[in-house]
């Protein structure tokens, strides 16, 4: 399943929750998962809304200790002036880590809060560890962020995408005084991922820091090809001249190719022992490189050398380039953006005469191809005492017979 956030009227934490619920997420299921955070003092409530000819869902996070929830697209969504409990990044990450959320949900929610901390630290000129989140660290934002991550997981969403975001205008009140819209933290979060922005002439805060943090961490900013299966409308708290709603599209990826952009980092090295190059590869893969490979080359005076190539997510390019400089003898690295085209892919269990074997499946147009997962195929071969080639052949036969499975659905 893939998701596309159509943010024609902006985005906030509660609008995202409303869209998820409206698209089919059961509120009771969400509440059960969030209860494992062991954060007291709130309750969730969903109501049906009809505005400007569009019906949808508005989700309220009711705080029991007089806190105020973020007002989506409205003035004063920063309720610093109320005496809220402030939490720093370490405290919030501890809450998430001790929870009963899945490992993937913990990782994604933690990443969202880390990006918030980095944005706030840069804006206020302090170290990340000194950042206190004010309303962003309060109960409602923890619920918004963890709720968005858990909601996408419960709906079976594997990849998320987002439209361009409207900027809005005017000002918003905060503990730091009157701030311009978009709020500085919002703008920094969107700048960090080069999110596409579009002007919308209205005196209102359309994208809140919490909304920006969730979408900029979880989404690619482009519209995917999908076979539409559900649409959800999540309403904000404020009334605008149009239906103040976030529209969520859910569907299956089509047989078309998906595209994205990566960074390719390269360096030529002629004076390092092979084992150090091997260690460099391990460090780079451990730090988030998508792939690392070596190519034998001939340099000046026919010196044999190695070209190291690193395929990196765009946002990790500088970090991984610095790692190449630190781990190797090279004096410089080359970076270039590169477009990728990817088939739809998933993992499937294939029934073979040698037992179930995990395989990678890819779809190109209407054809499905299987490639056995080496470790699992090798296990089956050892257990049955047969050549590994026989297991590979059995998986190929299953593919030809049409027993290759279909992409996972929610």
N, C-alpha and C positions, 0 to 999 in steps of 0.2 A: 504494500500500500504506500502511496505517496500523497503528500499534502501540499496544497498551494494556498498561502495566505494572501487574499485579495484585499489590500488595505486602502480602499478608496477613501475612507474617512479616518485613516490612522490606525493606531494600535496601542493597547495597554494590556496589563496583566489580566484584568477582569474581562476585557473583550475577548481575549484569547480563550479563557476558560468558557465563556458563554458560547463561542463558536464551536468549541469541542463538544460541549454538551448538546448543542443544537444539532450537531452532525451525527449524534448517536451515542456519545459517551454517557454511560449511566452514572449519575451523580453519586449514588450509593457506593458504586465500585471505586470512584475517585476518593470518596471520604474514607473508605476502609484503608486504601493505600496510604493516604496522607496521615491517618491516625498513627502510623508507625514512626512518624517524625517525633512523637511525644512533645508536641508544641501545644500547650493548652490555650484556652481563652478565645476560641473562635468557633463559628459554625458557618456552613455553606447553605445558601438558599438560591434556587433558580426560579425565575418567573418568566412567563410568556409575555412578549412585548409585540405590539403592533404600532409601527410608526411610519408615517409617510408612505403607506401602502405596502410595507415590508414587515413580515412577522419573523420573530426570532426569539432568542433567549438572552436574558440578562442574569448574570451570576453575581450575587452579593457575598462578600466575605464579612460576616457580622462579627465584630470584635466585642468581647464581653467586658472589657476593661476601659471603655470609653475611647479606645483608639479610633482613628478615622481611616477608612480604606481609601486608597488612591482613587481620585476622581478622574476617570478616563476622559480625555479630551476636554477637561474643564479647568478653569482657573483653580489655583491652590491645590494641585494634586500633591504638592510637597507639604505634608502637614507637620513640618518641623516644630511649629510653634506650640503643638501639644506635647506634653511631657511623655514621649514614648520611650520605651526601653530601647537603648542603643546597643547594637551588637557589632563587634568587629569581625573581620573575615574569618579568623581562626575559630571563633565561637560558632559561626554559621556553618562552616565546613564540618565542625564536630557534630552538630545536630544532624546534618545530612549523613555523615559517615556512620553514626550510631543507629540510624533508622533501619527500617525493614524494607526499604526500596531496593530494587534490583541494582546490580553493579553498574549496569549501563545508565540507569536513571540517576544514580549517585554521581557518576562521572559527568553527566550532562548538566545536572543542576549545579554541581560544584564549579564547572567551567563557566556557567552564566554568572555566578557570584564573583568568581575571580575577575572576569572582564569588567563587572561593575566596579570592583575595588580598584582595578587599574585605571579606569576612567575617572573615578572620583579622586584618586590620588594625583593624577596628572592635573586635573582642574584646580585642585586646592593646593598643589605644590607640597605634598607630604609623601612619606613613604607608604607603600601599599599596606604594610602591617599597622600603620597608624590610622588608617581609614576607619571611621565609624560611620555606619550606613544611615543613621537617622531613620527616616521612614522606609528606606530600601531594606534595612535590616530588621524591620519590625515584622510582626506575625503575618500581616496581610501580604507582604512581598514574598516571604518564604512560602506561603500557601500559593500565591500566583505562580512563582517560578517552578516550584516542585510540582504543582498541579498541572502546569503546561507540559512538563516533561513526562509525568506519569500518564496524563491524558492521551498524548500522542502514542505512548507505549501501549496503553490499553486498546487503542483503536488499530493497532498493528501497523503504525506508520514507520517506515524504515528510512525515508528520505523526505526532507521538507524544503519548500521553496517559498519565496516571498516576492511580491510586486514592489515597484518603486513606492516610496513612502512620502506622503504629503507633509510639508513642513509646518504649515500654520503660521501664526504670528502673534504679536502682543507680548504680554509678560506673564510671569507666574511668581507667586510669593514663595519664599523659602526662608529657612533659618539664616541664610546668608543675605537676605534682603530680596529686593525685586530682581528677578532674572529674566533675560530675554527668552523667547520661545523660537526654536526648540531650546530646551534647557541645555546648559553646557555639557552635562554628563551625557544626555541623549545624543548631542551632536558628536561628541568624542567617540561614543560607542559606534555610531554609524560611519564616522570617518575611518576608524580602524579597519573596517572591512570594505571601504569604498562603496558603501550602499548607495544605490541610485535614489535621488530625492527629486521631488517635483513641487513647484509652488502651488499653494491653494490659499486664496485670499480670504482668510477668516481670522478674526481675533480670538483664537483658541489654541490650546495646547493639544495637538492632534496625536503626537507620538510621545509617550511617557518614557522615562528612563527604564522602567521595568519592561515595558513592551519592546523597547529598542534592544535591551540586553538579551531577551529571550529570542527574538527573531534574528538578530545579528550573529548569535552563537549557533543556533540550530539550523539556519536556512541558507540556501544559496539564493542570491537575488536574481532570479530569472523565472520565466514561466515554462513549466515542463509540458511535454506531450503526455496526456493521460486519458484513459477511458473512465469517464466520470461515473462515480457510484453514489456519492452523497454530497450535499451542500449544507453548510451550517452558517447561521447568522448570529454573531455575538454582539450585543448592544452595549455601548458605553453608558455612563451615568448622565451625561449632559445632553440636552436637546440642542440640535443644530438645525440650520435651514433644510437639511436633507436627513435621510435616515442615518443616524450615527452608529454605524455597525461595521464590524469586521466580517468579511465573508471568507469562509474556509471551504475549499474544494478538496474532496477526497476521491481517489481513484487508483486504478492499476496502471502501472507504466505500460505504454504500448510497445509494439515491436520495433519502433524507431530507435535510433541511436540517441543516447544522452550525451551532452557535451559539457565540458567544464575547462578550466584553465589551471595549469600547474606551473611551477617554476623549475627549471633545469639548471643545476649548479655543476660546473665542471672545473677541473684543474688537472694539469699535467705534472707528473711526479716521476723523477728519475733517480732519487737518492734516498729511498726508504726501504728497509727490509720488508719482505712479504708479510711477516706475522704482524707488523705494525699496521700495514694496510688492512689486514683482516680485522684487527681490533677496531680500526676506524669505521669499517663497514658496520660492525656490531653496534658501535656507539650511535651512528647515524640512524640506523633502523630503530634502535631503542628510543631515540629522541623524536620519532615521528615521521621519518622519511618514508615515502611510499615505495621506493625501490632504490637500491644502490648497486652499481655494477662497474666492473673494471674492463678496460679495453687496452690490449697491448699496442703500443705505438712506437715509432722511431722518431727521435728528436734530432736536434742539431748534431752534426758529426756522427750521425747514425747511432746515437746512444739509445739502447732499448729503454723504454719507459712505460708507464701506466697512466692512462687517462681515467680518473675517477669521475663518475657521473652520478648525480643524486637527483631523483625526482621528488619534488617537495610540494606539499600543499602551499598555496600562495602565501598564506598567513605565517608560515614557518620558514620562509625562504631566508630571511636575514639570520635567524637563529641557527639554521643548519649551515649556512655559509660560514658563520663564525666558528662553528664546530669543525668544519673542514680546515680552516686556517689554524685552529688550535691543535688539531690532532695530526696534521701532516706538516711536511717541510715546505709546502708551497708558499709563495709570497703573495699570491692573489688568486681569486676565483672569478669565473665568468658566470653571470646569471642571465637567463633569458626566459620570458614567459612563453609557454607553449600550449596550444589548444589540444584537448583530448576528445576523442569520440569513444563512447563506451557502450557495449551491449548491456541490455538488462541482464542481471545475474543474480543467482541465489544459490543456496546450498540445499541439497536434496539427498535423501537416503534411498539408494537403489537396491532392490532385492535381487540377489544373484544366487547361483547354485552354491556359492561359498559363504552365504549369509549376507546380511545387510552391509552395504559399503557406502560411506559418505562420498559425494561427488559435488563438484562445482558445475552448475548448469548455466548456460548462457542462451539467450534468445536473439536471433537476428531475423527480422521479419517474422515469418511463421515457423521457422525452423528452430529446434532446440538441440544444443550440443552438450555433451557431458564430458567432464574430465575428472577422473578419480582423484580424491584426496590421497596423496601418496602414503602418509602415515597409516591411514585407515585401511587402504588396500594392502599395504605390507603386513599389517596385523592379520588380516583375513588370510593372506597367503601363508603366513607362519602357522596359524591355528589349524588350517586345513592341510598343510604340507604340500602345497601346490606352487608352481612357478608364479611369480608376480605377474608375468605377462598374461597368464590365464585369467587372473582377476580383472586386469585391464580389459581383456577381450570380452569378459562377461558384462562389464559395465557398458562397453560399446554396443554389445548385442541388445542390451536393455534399451539403449537409446534408439537403435534402429527399429525396435519392436514397439516404440511409442510408450515405454514404461518409465519415461524419464521424469515424470512428475510435472507439476505446474508451480508457478511462483507462489510463495506463501501469501495467504490473505488474512485479513483481520478476523 
